[in-house]
């Protein structure tokens, strides 16, 4: 993967804790300027999840997956966002499909574990 100034900018955003407003403005501006950058979209989705803006997080996670079909971490965040908005079956399907493609990605396995243990399913 070649270096990207957008990835670098995402890495140096201010800490979110006690800076939610500033971080929100920076993420929103970045997404407006670079709507097809999946790294920025997924970072914004994680930020929105962390502050409880679940439906917006889902939209950003979906945009990240659409922009990069081969990024396993984007599927992890999408699965998490789907679960957060109560779409557990879709989250489970997203994670299962991702695990078929990336069977050694640990974050996907952890999310699968959480889905199974926190939704009452034990299959």
MMTF fields as JSON, N, C-alpha, C and O atoms, coordinates in Angstrom:
{
  "mmtfVersion": "1.0.0",
  "mmtfProducer": "UNKNOWN",
  "numBonds": 491,
  "numAtoms": 492,
  "numGroups": 123,
  "numChains": 1,
  "numModels": 1,
  "chainsPerModel": [1],
  "groupsPerChain": [123],
  "chainIdList": ["A"],
  "bondAtomList": [4, 2, 8, 6, 12, 10, 16, 14, 20, 18, 24, 22, 28, 26, 32, 30, 36, 34, 40, 38, 44, 42, 48, 46, 52, 50, 56, 54, 60, 58, 64, 62, 68, 66, 72, 70, 76, 74, 80, 78, 84, 82, 88, 86, 92, 90, 96, 94, 100, 98, 104, 102, 108, 106, 112, 110, 116, 114, 120, 118, 124, 122, 128, 126, 132, 130, 136, 134, 140, 138, 144, 142, 148, 146, 152, 150, 156, 154, 160, 158, 164, 162, 168, 166, 172, 170, 176, 174, 180, 178, 184, 182, 188, 186, 192, 190, 196, 194, 200, 198, 204, 202, 208, 206, 212, 210, 216, 214, 220, 218, 224, 222, 228, 226, 232, 230, 236, 234, 240, 238, 244, 242, 248, 246, 252, 250, 256, 254, 260, 258, 264, 262, 268, 266, 272, 270, 276, 274, 280, 278, 284, 282, 288, 286, 292, 290, 296, 294, 300, 298, 304, 302, 308, 306, 312, 310, 316, 314, 320, 318, 324, 322, 328, 326, 332, 330, 336, 334, 340, 338, 344, 342, 348, 346, 352, 350, 356, 354, 360, 358, 364, 362, 368, 366, 372, 370, 376, 374, 380, 378, 384, 382, 388, 386, 392, 390, 396, 394, 400, 398, 404, 402, 408, 406, 412, 410, 416, 414, 420, 418, 424, 422, 428, 426, 432, 430, 436, 434, 440, 438, 444, 442, 448, 446, 452, 450, 456, 454, 460, 458, 464, 462, 468, 466, 472, 470, 476, 474, 480, 478, 484, 482, 488, 486],
  "bondOrderList": [1, 1, 1, 1, 1, 1, 1, 1, 1, 1, 1, 1, 1, 1, 1, 1, 1, 1, 1, 1, 1, 1, 1, 1, 1, 1, 1, 1, 1, 1, 1, 1, 1, 1, 1, 1, 1, 1, 1, 1, 1, 1, 1, 1, 1, 1, 1, 1, 1, 1, 1, 1, 1, 1, 1, 1, 1, 1, 1, 1, 1, 1, 1, 1, 1, 1, 1, 1, 1, 1, 1, 1, 1, 1, 1, 1, 1, 1, 1, 1, 1, 1, 1, 1, 1, 1, 1, 1, 1, 1, 1, 1, 1, 1, 1, 1, 1, 1, 1, 1, 1, 1, 1, 1, 1, 1, 1, 1, 1, 1, 1, 1, 1, 1, 1, 1, 1, 1, 1, 1, 1, 1],
  "groupList": [{"groupName": "UNK", "atomNameList": ["N", "CA", "C", "O"], "elementList": ["N", "C", "C", "O"], "formalChargeList": [0, 0, 0, 0], "bondAtomList": [1, 0, 2, 1, 3, 2], "bondOrderList": [1, 1, 2], "singleLetterCode": "X", "chemCompType": "L-PEPTIDE LINKING"}],
  "groupTypeList": [0, 0, 0, 0, 0, 0, 0, 0, 0, 0, 0, 0, 0, 0, 0, 0, 0, 0, 0, 0, 0, 0, 0, 0, 0, 0, 0, 0, 0, 0, 0, 0, 0, 0, 0, 0, 0, 0, 0, 0, 0, 0, 0, 0, 0, 0, 0, 0, 0, 0, 0, 0, 0, 0, 0, 0, 0, 0, 0, 0, 0, 0, 0, 0, 0, 0, 0, 0, 0, 0, 0, 0, 0, 0, 0, 0, 0, 0, 0, 0, 0, 0, 0, 0, 0, 0, 0, 0, 0, 0, 0, 0, 0, 0, 0, 0, 0, 0, 0, 0, 0, 0, 0, 0, 0, 0, 0, 0, 0, 0, 0, 0, 0, 0, 0, 0, 0, 0, 0, 0, 0, 0, 0],
  "groupIdList": [1, 2, 3, 4, 5, 6, 7, 8, 9, 10, 11, 12, 13, 14, 15, 16, 17, 18, 19, 20, 21, 22, 23, 24, 25, 26, 27, 28, 29, 30, 31, 32, 33, 34, 35, 36, 37, 38, 39, 40, 41, 42, 43, 44, 45, 46, 47, 48, 49, 50, 51, 52, 53, 54, 55, 56, 57, 58, 59, 60, 61, 62, 63, 64, 65, 66, 67, 68, 69, 70, 71, 72, 73, 74, 75, 76, 77, 78, 79, 80, 81, 82, 83, 84, 85, 86, 87, 88, 89, 90, 91, 92, 93, 94, 95, 96, 97, 98, 99, 100, 101, 102, 103, 104, 105, 106, 107, 108, 109, 110, 111, 112, 113, 114, 115, 116, 117, 118, 119, 120, 121, 122, 123],
  "secStructList": [7, 7, 7, 7, 2, 2, 2, 2, 2, 2, 2, 6, 1, 7, 7, 1, 6, 6, 7, 2, 2, 2, 2, 2, 2, 2, 2, 2, 2, 2, 2, 2, 2, 7, 6, 6, 7, 2, 2, 2, 2, 2, 2, 2, 2, 2, 2, 2, 2, 2, 6, 6, 7, 2, 2, 2, 2, 2, 2, 2, 2, 2, 2, 2, 2, 2, 2, 7, 6, 6, 7, 2, 2, 2, 2, 2, 2, 2, 2, 2, 2, 2, 2, 2, 6, 6, 7, 2, 2, 2, 2, 2, 2, 2, 2, 2, 2, 2, 2, 2, 2, 7, 6, 6, 7, 2, 2, 2, 2, 2, 2, 2, 2, 2, 2, 2, 2, 2, 6, 6, 7, 7, 7],
  "xCoordList": [0.846, 0.0, 0.898, 1.78, 0.665, 1.513, 1.098, -0.066, 2.047, 1.74, 0.659, 0.604, -0.169, -1.258, -1.274, -1.244, -1.322, -1.396, -2.675, -2.703, -3.723, -4.969, -4.8, -5.269, -4.129, -3.872, -3.004, -3.231, -2.037, -1.172, -1.965, -1.787, -2.832, -3.641, -4.574, -4.786, -5.133, -6.011, -5.239, -5.773, -3.999, -3.188, -2.857, -2.595, -2.865, -2.472, -3.643, -3.445, -4.856, -6.007, -5.871, -5.226, -6.466, -6.338, -7.015, -7.914, -6.591, -7.266, -8.754, -9.124, -9.583, -11.024, -11.481, -12.359, -10.894, -11.329, -11.216, -10.142, -12.328, -12.456, -12.276, -12.25, -12.153, -12.015, -13.009, -12.721, -14.169, -15.123, -15.535, -15.6, -15.811, -16.238, -15.174, -15.461, -13.956, -12.853, -12.595, -12.407, -12.591, -12.38, -13.509, -13.258, -14.747, -15.89, -15.727, -15.943, -15.351, -15.173, -14.078, -14.232, -12.981, -11.882, -12.264, -11.98, -12.901, -13.348, -14.347, -14.22, -15.338, -16.369, -15.743, -16.113, -14.814, -14.14, -13.351, -13.396, -12.638, -11.871, -12.752, -12.407, -13.891, -14.813, -15.411, -15.612, -15.692, -16.204, -15.166, -15.502, -13.907, -12.845, -12.429, -12.022, -12.536, -12.065, -13.112, -12.868, -14.271, -15.355, -15.062, -15.741, -14.09, -13.768, -12.579, -12.072, -12.123, -10.972, -11.473, -11.977, -11.344, -11.912, -11.276, -11.956, -9.986, -9.336, -9.957, -10.171, -10.24, -10.868, -12.315, -12.77, -13.029, -14.427, -14.525, -15.391, -13.633, -13.714, -13.275, -13.811, -12.328, -11.942, -13.106, -13.367, -13.788, -14.959, -16.061, -16.726, -16.26, -17.268, -16.941, -17.834, -15.684, -15.288, -15.493, -15.928, -15.186, -15.433, -16.926, -17.309, -17.758, -19.201, -19.743, -20.626, -19.237, -19.628, -19.269, -20.042, -18.1, -17.627, -18.439, -18.445, -19.114, -19.931, -21.422, -22.252, -21.764, -23.155, -23.99, -25.218, -23.357, -24.1, -24.086, -23.366, -24.906, -24.821, -25.246, -24.573, -26.34, -26.801, -25.813, -25.567, -25.26, -24.245, -22.989, -22.344, -22.65, -21.492, -21.705, -20.786, -22.906, -23.219, -23.051, -22.495, -23.523, -23.388, -21.916, -21.532, -21.095, -19.668, -18.984, -18.133, -19.343, -18.747, -19.13, -18.298, -20.379, -20.807, -20.037, -19.676, -19.787, -19.018, -17.589, -17.026, -17.005, -15.637, -15.589, -14.681, -16.561, -16.595, -16.822, -16.212, -17.687, -17.934, -16.69, -16.451, -15.907, -14.716, -13.549, -12.679, -13.524, -12.423, -12.969, -13.188, -13.181, -13.788, -12.839, -13.278, -11.567, -10.622, -10.027, -9.005, -10.627, -10.127, -10.865, -12.024, -10.231, -10.945, -11.359, -12.412, -10.553, -10.906, -12.162, -12.906, -12.396, -13.606, -14.835, -15.863, -14.74, -15.841, -16.042, -17.174, -14.954, -15.048, -15.86, -16.78, -15.526, -16.231, -17.68, -18.581, -17.915, -19.284, -20.092, -21.231, -19.515, -20.209, -20.532, -21.622, -19.592, -19.793, -20.921, -21.775, -20.925, -21.957, -23.331, -24.325, -23.393, -24.663, -25.194, -26.385, -24.325, -24.716, -25.204, -26.197, -24.519, -24.868, -26.258, -26.949, -26.668, -27.998, -29.074, -30.224, -28.708, -29.691, -29.915, -30.859, -29.062, -29.189, -28.224, -27.292, -28.488, -27.588, -27.405, -26.29, -28.482, -28.362, -27.471, -26.678, -27.605, -26.751, -25.306, -24.377, -25.116, -23.757, -23.121, -21.966, -23.877, -23.376, -23.013, -21.961, -23.879, -23.613, -22.378, -21.56, -22.243, -21.08, -19.79, -18.812, -19.795, -18.592, -18.306, -17.153, -19.328, -19.11, -18.526, -17.603, -19.066, -18.526, -17.088, -16.245, -16.817, -15.452, -14.492, -13.358, -14.942, -14.079, -13.823, -12.775, -14.757, -14.512, -13.37, -12.569, -13.309, -12.276, -10.958, -9.881, -11.048, -9.862, -9.93, -10.196, -9.696, -9.887, -8.886, -9.074, -7.844, -6.846, -6.873, -5.96, -7.901, -7.969, -8.57, -9.757, -7.738, -8.152, -9.318, -10.153, -9.405, -10.496, -11.846, -12.836, -11.883, -13.121, -13.535, -14.719, -12.564, -12.88, -13.384, -14.322, -12.785, -13.265, -14.689, -15.513, -14.987, -16.343, -17.32, -18.431, -16.918, -17.768, -18.034, -19.164, -17.002, -17.147, -18.126, -19.016, -17.965, -18.871, -20.308, -21.231, -20.498, -21.843, -22.484, -23.655, -21.725, -22.266, -22.555, -23.582, -21.663, -21.833, -22.808, -23.423, -22.964, -23.823, -25.197, -25.994, -25.476, -26.814, -27.588, -28.69, -27.018, -27.724, -27.58, -28.19, -26.791, -26.567, -25.304, -24.352, -25.315, -24.133, -23.718, -23.111, -24.045, -23.661, -22.254, -21.694],
  "yCoordList": [-1.168, 0.0, 1.239, 1.381, 2.108, 3.295, 4.332, 4.39, 5.137, 6.154, 7.114, 7.463, 7.518, 8.426, 9.583, 9.358, 10.819, 11.945, 11.909, 12.432, 11.297, 11.208, 10.249, 10.525, 9.113, 8.181, 8.849, 8.671, 9.596, 10.298, 11.32, 11.436, 12.056, 13.061, 12.406, 12.939, 11.254, 10.54, 10.134, 10.179, 9.744, 9.298, 10.426, 10.162, 11.663, 12.757, 13.62, 14.717, 13.127, 13.865, 14.002, 13.174, 15.025, 15.213, 14.075, 13.425, 13.834, 12.811, 13.155, 14.317, 12.137, 12.36, 12.763, 13.614, 12.158, 12.438, 13.931, 14.524, 14.51, 15.942, 16.847, 18.069, 16.269, 17.049, 16.583, 16.65, 16.113, 15.549, 16.538, 16.19, 17.759, 18.759, 19.017, 19.058, 19.19, 19.45, 18.241, 18.384, 17.061, 15.849, 15.678, 15.321, 15.932, 15.827, 16.766, 16.363, 18.002, 18.963, 18.514, 18.632, 18.003, 17.554, 16.324, 16.26, 15.357, 14.173, 14.563, 14.141, 15.369, 15.765, 16.51, 16.285, 17.379, 18.112, 17.15, 17.249, 16.229, 15.258, 14.401, 14.131, 13.975, 13.151, 13.955, 13.428, 15.228, 16.071, 16.248, 16.214, 16.436, 16.653, 15.371, 15.413, 14.225, 12.95, 11.861, 10.941, 11.958, 11.014, 9.566, 8.659, 9.331, 7.965, 7.368, 6.323, 7.999, 7.492, 6.583, 7.079, 5.252, 4.343, 4.437, 4.233, 4.743, 4.862, 5.986, 5.842, 7.077, 8.208, 7.884, 8.213, 7.242, 6.875, 5.944, 6.119, 4.951, 3.993, 4.643, 4.309, 5.548, 6.275, 7.137, 7.216, 7.771, 8.579, 7.687, 8.066, 6.513, 5.58, 5.162, 5.107, 4.871, 4.484, 5.638, 5.427, 6.846, 8.017, 8.138, 8.324, 8.03, 8.166, 7.065, 7.323, 5.852, 4.782, 5.133, 4.875, 5.718, 6.019, 7.106, 7.188, 7.93, 8.992, 8.7, 9.57, 7.47, 7.047, 7.478, 7.403, 7.926, 8.324, 7.142, 7.129, 6.161, 4.844, 4.8, 4.172, 5.448, 5.409, 6.123, 5.675, 7.221, 7.918, 7.066, 7.054, 6.355, 5.462, 4.367, 4.013, 3.838, 2.795, 3.316, 2.625, 4.515, 5.116, 5.266, 4.947, 5.747, 5.916, 4.566, 4.439, 3.559, 2.224, 1.622, 1.004, 1.798, 1.297, 1.979, 1.339, 3.279, 4.006, 3.473, 3.372, 3.136, 2.59, 1.26, 1.019, 0.397, -0.911, -0.752, -1.464, 0.168, 0.403, 0.938, 0.628, 1.734, 2.333, 1.342, 1.498, 0.332, -0.634, -2.021, -2.357, -2.801, -4.124, -5.151, -6.239, -4.836, -5.829, -5.465, -6.031, -4.556, -4.174, -4.912, -4.594, -5.895, -6.668, -5.832, -6.079, -4.858, -4.068, -3.233, -2.932, -2.864, -2.107, -2.971, -2.464, -4.271, -5.201, -5.338, -5.457, -5.322, -5.387, -4.2, -4.378, -3.005, -1.808, -1.824, -1.427, -2.274, -2.383, -3.361, -3.072, -4.505, -5.479, -4.904, -5.116, -4.182, -3.546, -2.51, -2.453, -1.707, -0.684, -1.324, -0.852, -2.384, -3.077, -3.631, -3.52, -4.216, -4.751, -3.623, -3.78, -2.507, -1.376, -0.815, -0.351, -0.853, -0.332, -1.414, -1.175, -2.593, -3.642, -4.57, -5.36, -4.481, -5.343, -6.524, -6.698, -7.328, -8.402, -9.455, -9.924, -9.826, -10.856, -10.378, -11.15, -9.115, -8.572, -8.474, -8.716, -8.119, -8.063, -9.441, -9.587, -10.449, -11.815, -12.263, -12.865, -11.969, -12.341, -11.617, -12.218, -10.347, -9.568, -10.176, -10.319, -10.533, -11.101, -12.493, -12.821, -13.301, -14.655, -14.596, -15.34, -13.721, -13.586, -13.077, -13.53, -12.129, -11.61, -12.704, -12.779, -13.545, -14.626, -15.676, -16.323, -15.85, -16.763, -16.239, -17.012, -14.945, -14.333, -14.124, -14.293, -13.755, -13.478, -14.319, -13.781, -15.622, -16.497, -16.302, -16.858, -15.536, -15.339, -13.932, -13.549, -13.17, -11.795, -11.81, -12.085, -11.514, -11.674, -10.781, -11.205, -9.547, -8.645, -9.221, -9.087, -9.856, -10.471, -11.621, -11.789, -12.411, -13.508, -12.96, -13.511, -11.901, -11.319, -10.805, -10.999, -10.157, -9.667, -10.835, -10.763, -11.906, -13.093, -13.649, -14.01, -13.715, -14.178, -13.295, -13.8, -11.982, -11.06, -11.228, -11.245, -11.351, -11.541, -12.818, -12.817, -13.882, -15.145, -15.1, -15.605, -14.503, -14.526, -13.467, -13.659, -12.374, -11.303, -11.25, -10.358, -12.198, -12.213, -13.467, -13.7, -14.268, -15.454, -16.652, -17.694, -16.519, -17.638, -18.387, -17.797, -19.658, -20.444, -21.398, -22.439, -21.039, -21.933, -21.638, -22.263],
  "zCoordList": [0.0, 0.0, 0.0, 0.847, -0.938, -1.022, 0.038, 0.433, 0.485, 1.493, 1.003, -0.176, 1.902, 1.569, 2.546, 3.756, 2.06, 2.983, 3.822, 4.936, 3.29, 4.049, 5.215, 6.319, 4.977, 6.074, 7.138, 8.335, 6.708, 7.656, 8.454, 9.666, 7.789, 8.484, 9.489, 10.578, 9.135, 10.058, 11.308, 12.416, 11.128, 12.261, 13.236, 14.409, 12.779, 13.669, 14.126, 14.649, 13.929, 14.447, 15.96, 16.603, 16.522, 17.972, 18.721, 18.188, 19.943, 20.741, 20.865, 21.028, 20.785, 20.828, 22.228, 22.372, 23.256, 24.618, 24.927, 24.827, 25.298, 25.601, 24.387, 24.528, 23.211, 21.985, 20.928, 19.733, 21.358, 20.412, 19.344, 18.165, 19.741, 18.763, 17.718, 16.522, 18.167, 17.233, 16.329, 15.121, 16.928, 16.135, 15.113, 13.962, 15.534, 14.622, 13.436, 12.293, 13.692, 12.6, 11.645, 10.429, 12.173, 11.32, 10.5, 9.304, 11.136, 10.391, 9.305, 8.155, 9.673, 8.699, 7.524, 6.371, 7.813, 6.732, 5.843, 4.617, 6.464, 5.698, 4.806, 3.656, 5.34, 4.559, 3.406, 2.312, 3.656, 2.565, 1.461, 0.277, 1.848, 0.868, 0.144, -1.017, 0.841, 0.282, 0.536, 1.317, -0.115, 0.18, -0.207, 0.274, -1.045, -1.472, -0.732, -1.139, 0.336, 1.091, 2.217, 3.225, 2.063, 3.053, 4.437, 5.442, 4.501, 5.805, 6.618, 7.822, 5.979, 6.655, 7.024, 8.119, 6.114, 6.388, 7.591, 8.449, 7.652, 8.755, 10.068, 11.125, 10.022, 11.234, 11.73, 12.93, 10.801, 11.156, 11.723, 12.687, 11.138, 11.649, 13.077, 13.923, 13.354, 14.716, 15.69, 16.822, 15.257, 16.088, 16.404, 17.559, 15.376, 15.579, 16.478, 17.297, 16.346, 17.26, 18.691, 19.614, 18.873, 20.232, 20.917, 22.145, 20.156, 20.765, 20.648, 20.914, 20.249, 20.245, 19.061, 19.113, 18.003, 16.793, 15.824, 14.826, 16.16, 15.557, 14.1, 13.283, 13.759, 12.362, 11.433, 10.313, 11.902, 11.104, 10.971, 9.923, 12.042, 12.001, 10.97, 10.231, 10.92, 9.944, 8.52, 7.666, 8.265, 6.935, 6.555, 5.43, 7.482, 7.204, 6.995, 6.114, 7.79, 7.636, 6.289, 5.625, 5.886, 4.578, 3.449, 2.462, 3.599, 2.586, 2.501, 1.411, 3.642, 3.64, 2.906, 2.111, 3.17, 2.513, 1.011, 0.213, 0.626, -0.799, -1.501, -2.668, -0.798, -1.401, -1.497, -2.353, -0.631, -0.647, -0.328, 0.836, -1.341, -1.182, -0.566, -0.195, -0.452, 0.055, 1.41, 1.798, 2.122, 3.439, 4.55, 4.816, 5.214, 6.239, 7.453, 8.042, 7.827, 9.002, 8.753, 9.687, 7.499, 7.181, 7.436, 7.885, 7.155, 7.441, 8.949, 9.418, 9.701, 11.162, 11.681, 12.48, 11.235, 11.697, 11.211, 11.95, 9.986, 9.478, 10.327, 10.691, 10.641, 11.491, 12.852, 13.382, 13.412, 14.718, 14.634, 15.519, 13.592, 13.423, 13.207, 13.758, 12.419, 12.216, 13.534, 13.825, 14.312, 15.613, 16.517, 17.228, 16.492, 17.365, 17.059, 17.966, 15.799, 15.459, 15.542, 15.172, 16.021, 16.235, 15.058, 15.059, 14.06, 12.873, 13.016, 12.231, 14.052, 14.452, 13.363, 13.136, 12.693, 11.659, 10.51, 9.971, 10.143, 9.083, 9.558, 8.787, 10.829, 11.38, 11.334, 10.936, 11.742, 11.737, 10.322, 10.108, 9.366, 7.974, 7.437, 6.74, 7.757, 7.328, 7.862, 7.128, 9.14, 9.761, 9.205, 8.925, 9.046, 8.498, 7.079, 6.749, 6.262, 4.894, 4.918, 4.143, 5.817, 5.922, 6.388, 5.916, 7.307, 7.792, 6.717, 6.722, 5.806, 4.686, 3.818, 3.291, 3.682, 2.839, 3.582, 3.009, 4.865, 5.69, 6.962, 8.037, 6.862, 8.027, 9.162, 10.244, 8.943, 9.999, 10.591, 11.321, 10.284, 10.796, 12.198, 12.372, 13.195, 14.586, 14.994, 15.793, 14.467, 14.86, 14.436, 15.156, 13.279, 12.817, 13.737, 14.027, 14.193, 15.116, 16.448, 17.026, 16.933, 18.188, 18.04, 18.934, 16.93, 16.722, 16.609, 17.133, 15.932, 15.852, 17.249, 17.575, 18.061, 19.448, 20.214, 20.899, 20.1, 20.798, 20.331, 21.145, 19.025, 18.496, 19.047, 19.425, 19.088, 19.578, 21.072, 21.525, 21.825, 23.288, 23.794, 24.844, 23.09, 23.593, 22.932, 23.225, 22.046, 21.429, 21.822, 21.325, 22.707, 23.169, 22.256, 22.496, 21.225, 20.306, 20.715, 21.225, 20.49, 20.854, 19.73, 19.982, 18.512, 17.413, 17.07, 16.169]
}
